């Protein structure tokens, strides 16, 4: 799995948050490793994965942090939010409670993340239509209210997963060169590559 | 089922014989059990009993009182379980919130219902390494759910926290293994040991009190401190993480300490990022389940030793300058083992060029076998300087990594074959040393396991993405 350390143009830190058991780890492992398992263990504290992608001619190294759902309101939360450039907020379309929590997670972002941080809202487990408790329209409406993009995803069937990460990465990338706080991000020389696929928002 | 077959050898000819031996030499029960724990040699047959005594679920030195204690605890658990279940029913009968409504205001019932949801969600994802689907069986899910719910109802603050289910799992597993190993043993009901052996009817009751005792110790690591105001360092677990990476590491391995402290800004190596789950779960994810229980044998054995206990001949104890025994507390153990796990990754960490690369190494830290860990952790607890030979052998190991597994190099190092650093004065009270060497040589036989366990899961080069590049 260890690929050669190819240089990258830009590094972006993403953070995954949302209630427990909505599928944050599943989404991340689907995206980073293209695997899915029904036997993922509970995330305790935090973990992260790195994935390097070609994005609009730039080589972008994504550092994606995966948090434990119950860490909300914890003292360690702040260290997780520190320096994140994009936040992926996930709920479970088969569990209304997790959708109801979106507002308090948004408040957490307001309190702890950088003011400019990009956000995306994800309704996961879209493959489980028979158990759906939150309609696509409700999800979209909430996302519109916060002015963020919205996707319904299935980590299990690999639906919209790449699109949601590409979207948040692209939004963060568009902002970063003008962000004065970002002078630590790697800016190494590299010949650009062809861009990836266009994101498909399920609007 | 994989889990039931890998419990390791328990008894030779007569199954559960150890329990009868214990009953026949009751006056030396604690030294016997602690000695097993110190050598990582606890028979399955005795583990449940040992943990009840170690965790002070019953007073270990008053065997005559055991049956009285246990009977009262079992009765009390039934009362508490009924109360918790009634509370939960009541909570569930309250109207569900409408679609657009905010979540219900925080009250006891809602909190218990939330805890129930959280517990269910975590138990469905309870897969300790080496246990297969053991914990997914319906009866075990029910048992663990009940125990955690009752505990949450009794402890509304902080209530259930994620990770507690993985503290409970090894307890349940150990109880079950002890039951299997001793079910053929007949003991007189008046025998004190019969009160602290595993009774299938009361396994849940008894494991509740063991969990209660363990949670009581571990609680500071789960505690919720409201955000803001106080600052992060007031949090116990964050503070413990800081102590390990800053204080302990500085004493034990200054070179490594300087490396980890050298990264700045967004590339900071925050210890809580990798250490939080180590500490909260008492390393339950760093080892396979059969090794977790051996590690916990050692942790539990000294975690509640009090000064009024009769003197205990315990191979794991350190001694201070006046030759008084210093028994490591649970937190002493956690800090020592955490320090050790960081030190064991030193060569990879020293090669890393970014803080992120260090975190990746540490988040995937691989632990060697429990005897190796407990022995070195005990020495570290006694005197940080005693880790010098280990560090020297780790340095050596960087050159031999492709030929020898770490622990062989470490053994050779501790025998003075490879070590370049001067050997430290061996702390007092080390009868375990020779048995440790013997155990290491016995371990040679199972080299396949160690070779696998000590080899890094992925060869980590600094800052190399393990992701599939597109």
Interface residues (C-beta under 8 A of the other chain):
Chain A: X1 X2 X3 X4 X5 X6 X13 X20 X21 X32 X33 X34 X39 X40 X41 X42 X44 X45 X46 X47 X48 X49 X50 X51 X52 X53 X54 X61 X63 X68 X69 X70 X73 X74 X75 X76 X77 X78 X79 X82 X83 X96 X97 X100 X101 X103 X111 X138 X184 X196
Chain B: X97 X99 X101 X102 X103 X117 X118 X121 X122 X124 X125 X126 X127 X161 X162 X163 X165 X166 X224 X225 X226 X227 X230 X232 X234 X235 X237 X238 X265 X266 X267 X270 X272 X273 X276 X277 X280 X281 X285 X356 X359 X360 X363 X458 X459 X460 X461 X462 X463 X464 X465 X466 X467 X468 X469 X470
